Amino acid sequence: MKQYFKIDEWNIIEEGLHPEENRIYESVMSLGNGHMGIRGNFEEDYSGDTLQGTYIAGVYYPDKTKVGWWKNGYPEYFAKVLNATNFIGIKVLINGVNIDLAKIKVKDFSRILDMKNGYLLRSFTIVDSENRETKIEVKRFLSMSELEIAAISYSITPLNHDADISLIPYLDGDVSNEDSNYNEKFWLEVNRAVDNEQGLLTMKTKKLDFHVTCAMKYDIKENGNDITKEIELIDKEKYVGNKVSFTASKGKTYTLYKYISVTTNRDYDTENIESEAIKKVNNAYSKGFDVLLNEHISAWERIWKESDVVIEGDVKAQQGIRFNIFQLNQTYTGHDPRLNIGPKGFTGEKYGGSTYWDTEAFCFPFYLSTSDQNIARNLLIYRYNHLEKAKENARKLGLNGALYPMVTMNGEECHNEWEITFEEIHRNAAISYAIFNYVRYTDDKQYLLDYGFEVLVETSRFWADRVNYNPRKDKYMILGVTGPNEYENNVNNNWYTNTMAAWNLEYTLEVMEYIKNEHPARFEELKNKLKLQDEEIEKWKDIVNKMYYPYVESLGIFEQQDGYMDKELLNVSDIPKEELPINKHWSWDRILRSCFIKQADVIQGLYFLSDRFDLETKKRNFDFYEPKTVHESSLSPCIYSIIASEIGYEEKAYELYLRTARLDLDNYNKDTDDGLHITSMSGSWLAIVHGFAGMKIKDGMLSFSPFIPKAWNKYSFKIIFRGHLLKITVDKEIITIEQEEGNELTLKIYDKEYTIEANGKITLETNR
Amino acid sequence: MKQYFKIDEWNIIEEGLHPEENRIYESVMSLGNGHMGIRGNFEEDYSGDTLQGTYIAGVYYPDKTKVGWWKNGYPEYFAKVLNATNFIGIKVLINGVNIDLAKIKVKDFSRILDMKNGYLLRSFTIVDSENRETKIEVKRFLSMSELEIAAISYSITPLNHDADISLIPYLDGDVSNEDSNYNEKFWLEVNRAVDNEQGLLTMKTKKLDFHVTCAMKYDIKENGNDITKEIELIDKEKYVGNKVSFTASKGKTYTLYKYISVTTNRDYDTENIESEAIKKVNNAYSKGFDVLLNEHISAWERIWKESDVVIEGDVKAQQGIRFNIFQLNQTYTGHDPRLNIGPKGFTGEKYGGSTYWDTEAFCFPFYLSTSDQNIARNLLIYRYNHLEKAKENARKLGLNGALYPMVTMNGEECHNEWEITFEEIHRNAAISYAIFNYVRYTDDKQYLLDYGFEVLVETSRFWADRVNYNPRKDKYMILGVTGPNEYENNVNNNWYTNTMAAWNLEYTLEVMEYIKNEHPARFEELKNKLKLQDEEIEKWKDIVNKMYYPYVESLGIFEQQDGYMDKELLNVSDIPKEELPINKHWSWDRILRSCFIKQADVIQGLYFLSDRFDLETKKRNFDFYEPKTVHESSLSPCIYSIIASEIGYEEKAYELYLRTARLDLDNYNKDTDDGLHITSMSGSWLAIVHGFAGMKIKDGMLSFSPFIPKAWNKYSFKIIFRGHLLKITVDKEIITIEQEEGNELTLKIYDKEYTIEANGKITLETNR
């Protein structure tokens, strides 16, 4: 395994310039604050290989769907993640030479992502043909306290010479997407303005009329003092800049502070976004770089206080988990229920749309346990707000109820492979499961009354229409589906899908009983609003009672789908190493008819509905399916790891954990250059907290059942639970649970109840 | 049902101009001669809606494959049917006005396809603003005796005025495909030349370097006499023409004869195609129009003598079947084993590639029984010549042996939907079945020694590698396939596929035994060439013995595939009329999980392996599957019709026959504007000959078991069988079989043997 970064607990460090792998470093060094994000691009010009990327949350482009053979029901458009105005740019001329690290001699280059403080630091020294050396140090951040603000300090020190320096902070709206056809541009200029102190550029998307204003203000100081400078305005199509020229003295450091505000008509009326941008950037300018940075660092301090995981005895693991937590928090802050967690976050263009079932199935538990519960709630509200679109989507397929899209930005389906779009319908149950998960964790039953029940009813209606009754077997079946394991398409009775569909119906019935009994008036309202019929409720019950579950009697395991056992039953160890990953080496038909599993499928069901299955059942299924799983999805190993932890396969659990923990830092899948695997980053957190520490909710109580991997000396993590902030520490001998915030709390450890006082702690033996 | 054409036994007649439906008429009026083809376009300019189409057999364009998500194993290129130099063009100016039927007043317009004589006749009178009337009559044909020659006579008669007339016969290589992106052009000019008497234009394709030369020569006569004329040469990029101007006297008829030769470097060395073209066109010119036309008509006479079907009492049916026979003979003449039968023939651009399994499964029996046996043999040789490519194709999928492509031009796969390309593998058995069919019919066992066995072995190797042994059931299975019914994708154990795969292996073993016993020396040669191993032969036997066939015990029917009986079992009559065809109204997933069948699947197997199944079995399966079949492929009703005939469902057989008989003439599928459904045209012939007349080979003997549909008074057809030319006539009372060519022949009628003398005939009672 190649080591790209220096191992460090809090920092991601690139030492020396890596022109050939620049995109990998750019991806990993991405910054984001939920409102916007930028890859780890350079401020100055760079003619080497780079993927310039600036992304604004919720701003996308509806590209025309193009497929070989159109199928009825495909969406007409799919959402493209859109590269936006480059606002970090600073062109640098030293003694008339344009600084371009691909063309100039550079020494002592380093690029450091400081995860504790949330900024990117770059420093290097350039050496010109006359051996004149100039040191440059750049710090930038996207504010976590003022989400529309970015700031950069760009410091230049001519080490052994006096220099004529020009700096051009600019805004450049003339950007394109790498994945566009024929270099098509997606932005039109609306307005631009520039004067000696500031610049402003408003662009709008060619379709959907998203308007984005970037405003910038700058300052140049030498040791805190103003300097003599000449200013030239640069004002051309889609571009504004201020060329600031001055003479720099040997050994002195000159710092350009660039403040940027980014506003969109997603947040303000279109006619106000410029005035808002100006107000925000003026405010940032008044505060100054250091004040802004300190506010930003404080915000990160709070995040780390609530979500940090500490691992002792394994710095690589420590770095990996912190990187994942850092990126998840950069991608989604929960401040806006219209946003969600894209698979690449703000780190690349790949994958259209922002929302997959990844959110509910993999990311949701992380935010649920490490943030204010409103943040998880906003993720639920996001889907509630898309309920009408999900109903339209079901209607397009000729079905009742609501089918949530496989991929979406605004609630509409964005994907167009029939075997996924139309058939990977298990996603619907994940939406319902997140509601269940939220209510179980937070006890916020009000959510069910206000929003949750409607989603449960409409997803149930979908299932009730999508099943078919088989009179020959007196069972309900679900035909023609793709399960979580996408290496099977168009199968009948995928056990996971059938199980989760019946669970969805059952939970809807349970919630209905609760509302009916506890809130009869609200129930009547909801019944009327939803036009709930007694017959459909009877049908749901009938389906729950008569759902068909494929089962292999002789092995005592669930059958992944009808006919799975007819396959040639091999293990991954039977595949020659050079044929892995199979998706790069095998034809699609061979993958489909093989027994090999892309990602947790039956095992995903065992994880979600853990209470329903005993350890022996989990063990039998794990023993059968895990050796057949190639884990060619980044979402796979974490779920297997959690079940392995539960059934006592501690080494296996740790081995599987390692496969996700440093996926991007080690470029494990050889595609980090495209961007980071954001949605799977929660996987390593899940493997630790749900897996190693065995965290569950049992009888409404927080419950742990921890062990510690052999390779580690100690690990600890934070959990927010119903207003309590807990720190759980596990070492080889002792488990310690400390309450950092909150009143007395009763919880379970190894299935025994313990009570922790406010600010109290308990310790007991680690005995698994 | 709208009637587009006048009902006539031998002619397809359009009366009056139909600008809005011009493309439909153009498709139907297409001419072809196996070497080339043209849609029923006008010679003169036409600014109305038209699909200009000239196609040269075997000349295609490799377009880059574009799909949403690439799957390993997809072809990099797919073949596009290429529109070529427009060689029919004649620009007409009368008194300085360019004749364009979209812009000028026209009366008495008719366009007639004369199927007996194989030419297109157009006549009309134009009326100018000063009420000057000019009559035009155009006759054109693509010679069936000189395949590289086309000829046009273009006659003009100023009825009530003297006129200044200019005619410009031209060749125009500046053509494009309608389906190209951004009007991309696919041809480059290589050479052009024009003098007072002739013109020449050589174009080549941008890829693959197909060179095509068109040479033209012309003549203008008035009542057989030369006239005074002025000639102006037109010579511009990709275009040559002769502007011939003369003064025409009232009431006299002036005829331009345009002779065209079309040569390609598929047939000659590239450096010789121009000299060949010139030689050919000079020769045609010397013969003159009438001689050429007579030779052409004689060729058609022979075709009709061997393949005509006569229906009495139903002129619409008569016209329909003749149209189908006519178009099949225009598309494929068997003169070149590198050619095949494209789904649209020479009548449109739709569908890339020229060859589908349609050829072997549907067209082959037609050519086998209505042409010299070399023609059918050439269709087999076509596949033999692609054997190496088919082996490469199997290798791409990681499999042994040979997998013939789903769609091809040169042996390489042209299609890129995974569920078809990789999974619709039953096509392989159709290739073997055609060999069996040919040998059974012709008794030409030498073919097996020379070519057939190699194809049988390699297809068998494919099957042997593609099956998987299921130790739990001690059966071989074929997982992940698409059967002939493409409304099911990626199913396990499609009965048809399993049946035909086992049949393929069995036939290979049978042929092997024959060669081993009868031609031991040749067997040794073949064994060495093919590296035949005893173990693989044992494996084939084992697969034949242990193939798994899904079966529904309770109904005594074959199950279309595993799990079919788990579907909601409805009939087509349960679908609301407005939802038909379902492929236009239902989402793809709904189609897939429904029980509805696109085209004969189990029934196709009953047809191919008819001897193996008794009438009761056929009846049970027909009764179950037919009501579930939507026949949304033009290849479907004919096969059902044949089985219906066999099991005595005479009315049903006739009803199903009607669904294919006039598919294009009545524009039944609303897509005749794209071109004709060439490959399904054999379906109505099959329904009559294999169905109504019950023709089979039994114990090496030709066998009939005829009935006559109620709506008909009499029908007759011709059959070529092992050097015999037979005419079979069936009326309400009597069956007559006349031998027109050949010696004494013993055949079976209603399972009793009869012998016919040379030039003899037998008659017996129609008693079914």
Interface residues (C-beta under 8 A of the other chain):
Chain A: K66 V67 G68 W69 K71 N72 G73 K396 L397 G398 N416 E417 W418 E419 F422 E423 N468 Y469 N470 R472 K473 M477 L479 G480 N489 N490 V491 N492 N493 D562 G563 M565 D566 K567 E568 N583 K584 H585 W586 S587 W588 D589 R590 L592 R593
Chain B: K66 V67 G68 W69 K71 N72 G73 K396 L397 G398 L399 N416 E417 W418 E419 F422 E423 N468 Y469 N470 R472 K473 M477 L479 G480 N489 N490 V491 N492 N493 D562 G563 M565 D566 K567 E568 N583 K584 H585 W586 S587 W588 D589 R590 L592 R593
